[in-house]
Amino acid sequence: MGRHTSTARSDGKRMKSRSDEPMARRRSRHLEGVKVIPLNDHEFLQRMMTDHGKILPSRLTGASAKHQRRIKRGIRRMRVLSLVP
């Protein structure tokens, strides 16, 4: 007896599932049109944080590794100056 799964068809061939397709890279809404990360702009840096003050990961912001390091450095500096939580 054969096993029936959600991806099996009646003719025995396997259906393509979502996990078989490569994931599309999301475009950043936060960094749209930004060439240089402004380290002094606390309003921009607050958009890169959660409500609890955590730094958003680059997979959510769409930042490259270089931009993500600059964002991290800017947020940490703004925390020292008490401009962001």
C-alpha positions in Angstrom: 0.0 0.0 0.0 1.2 3.4 -0.9 1.3 6.4 1.4 -1.0 9.2 0.6 0.4 12.7 1.2 -0.8 16.1 0.3 1.7 16.3 -2.5 0.9 12.9 -4.2 -1.4 12.8 -7.2 -3.5 9.9 -8.3 -1.1 9.0 -11.1 1.8 8.7 -8.6 3.7 11.8 -9.7 4.7 14.3 -7.1 3.2 17.8 -7.2 5.5 20.8 -6.8 5.3 22.4 -3.4 6.2 25.9 -2.3 9.4 24.7 -0.7 10.7 23.5 -4.0 10.7 27.1 -5.4 13.4 29.5 -4.5 12.4 32.3 -2.2 12.1 35.7 -3.7 14.2 38.4 -2.0 12.1 41.1 -0.5 12.9 44.6 -1.3 13.4 47.0 1.6 10.8 49.5 2.4 13.1 51.0 5.0 16.1 51.7 2.8 14.4 52.7 -0.4 16.4 55.4 -2.0 19.0 55.5 0.8 22.6 55.5 -0.4 24.4 56.4 2.8 23.2 55.4 6.3 22.8 58.6 8.3 24.2 57.9 11.7 23.0 61.2 13.2 19.4 60.8 12.2 17.6 59.2 15.1 14.2 59.1 13.4 15.7 56.9 10.6 17.5 54.7 13.2 14.2 54.3 15.1 12.6 52.8 12.0 15.4 50.1 12.1 14.3 49.1 15.6 11.3 47.3 17.2 9.0 48.9 19.7 11.0 47.2 22.4 14.3 48.8 21.2 15.7 45.7 19.5 17.6 46.1 16.2 15.7 44.6 13.3 17.6 41.9 11.3 18.8 42.6 7.8 16.4 40.0 6.4 13.5 42.3 7.5 15.1 45.6 6.6 16.7 44.4 3.4 20.0 46.0 4.3 23.3 44.6 3.0 25.8 43.4 5.5 27.8 46.6 5.3 24.6 48.7 5.8 23.5 46.5 8.6 26.8 47.1 10.5 26.4 50.8 10.0 22.9 50.7 11.3 24.0 48.7 14.3 26.8 51.2 15.0 24.5 54.1 14.7 21.8 52.7 17.0 24.4 51.9 19.6 25.8 55.4 19.5 22.3 56.9 19.8 21.6 54.7 22.8 24.7 56.1 24.5 23.4 59.6 23.8 19.9 58.6 25.1 18.2 59.5 21.8 16.7 56.1 21.2 15.7 53.4 23.8 
